[in-house]
Each structure stands twice: as structure tokens, then as C-alpha cells.
Amino acid sequence: MEWAVLVVSGMLEAVWAAALSASRGFSKRGPTILFGVALMASMAGLGYAMTAIPTGTAYAVWVGIGATLTALWGIVSGQERATVARGLLLLLLIVSVIGLRVFA
């Protein structure tokens, strides 16, 4: 259960990162509210996951999922360029997160 919560929390990290960007310095109400809600839920989930998963592993997985999805969102939304190097590095990040789950 803790691993499932950790994965969802990592996904919410990407939501709050994208919402933070869309809030334009907290000047837009909708994205600012989404940022706050997603941030609180993401942190609460990370905290819960850390009750059963070692802190370093939980944090690395959480950040890895959030960073990967945030980068993918940037590519899909056209804010960042898709390159072979970026794709390979994101793949390495994904493999690393899976490795932490398998070997932790």
C-alpha cells in the first residue's frame, strides 16, 4: 500500500510543479489553488510512504517520478524540446526508480 501511495504522491509532485509554473508567480487563482492542494496531498503521501519505506529510497522514488512526469509534461505541452538525449536520460531515470523498488 505504501508503494502505491508513493507512486501517486510522485505523480502529484508533477501536478504541483506544472501548476506552480501555470500560476505565473501565484497571480492566477486556479493554478495557485491546484498547486496548494496537490502539494499538500503529495507531501502527505510521501510522509505516509516513509512509515514503511526507508527515507532515502522513498524520497528518491518520489523525486524521480515527479521529475520524469514534469519533464514529459514539458515536452508534451511544447514548453521543452524532445531530444534523443533527453529521452535516454528520462529512460535512465525511470529504470533507476524501478531499480529502487526492486532492490529496496
Secondary structure, DSSP 8 states (H G I E B T S, - for coil): -HHHHHHHHHHHHHHHHHHHHHTTTTTSHHHHHHHHHHHHHHHHHHHHHTTTS-HHHHHHHHHHHHHHHHHHHHHHTTSS---HHHHHHHHHHHHHHHHHHHH-
